[in-house]
Amino acid sequence: MPMRDIDTESTNAKPMREPAPSLLMMPDKRAAGDQEGGTAMKYALIAAGIGAAVAGTVYSLGTFTAGLYQTIAGLF
């Protein structure tokens, strides 16, 4: 059966309307004005950076200290 073009003006077809907002889109609108989550993320990133710097420093000092103890032990 061949496809026919439908003339929307001759039929009583209603124009398409925009879909209703879904429940998944609503939190985005509420969160757009909320800055508390963004501030928490900034502090979390700062804390993670400080933690990484401390971990790197402790690891570096641990390696240096172990080498220092080996050098001192070799003197005896």
N, C-alpha and C positions, 0 to 999 in steps of 0.2 A: 504494500500500500504506500503510495508516494506521500511525502510530507507536503502539507499545504501551508502557505503563509496565512497567519491569522491577522485579520484587520481588527485592531483593538478599538477603533472608532465605531465600527459597525456593530460590534458586540457590546455587551454591557460589562466588559472587564474593568475591574477597579485598578487604578494605578498602584504600583507597589509602594509600600511605605517602608520606612527604615525599621529594622528589627528592634525589638524592645531591648533595653540594656540587660545584659546577663548578670547573674550574681557574681561571676568572676571579675567583672569590670568594676563593680561598686567599691571594693576595697581600695582600688587605685585612686579613685576620686577622694575617698576619705583620707588616704595616706598622703595625698599630694600636699596638704597643708600641715601635716604632722612632721616636725623636725626632730623629735626625740630619737627616732630610729637612726637617723643620719648622724646625730651627735654620738650615739652609742657606738656606731660603726667607726667613727673617727677615733674615739678613745680606744676601741679594741685594736685598731691598726697601730696606733701609737704604742700600746702595751706589747703587741706582738713584735714590733721593731725593737723596743727596749729589751725584751726577752731574748731575741735573737742576738743582739749585741752582747748581752751578759753571757749567754751561752758560748759565743765565739771567744770572748775574752777569757772565760774560765778554761775552755779547752786549750787555748793558746798558752795560758799561764801554766796549766797542768803539764803540757809537753815540755815547756821551758824548765819547769821545776824538776821534772823527772830527769832531764838531761843534766841539770845542775847537780842533783844527787848522785848520778852515775859518775860525773867528773870527780866529785869529792870522794866517793867510794873508791875510785881508781887510784887516788893519792895514797891510800893506806896499804 
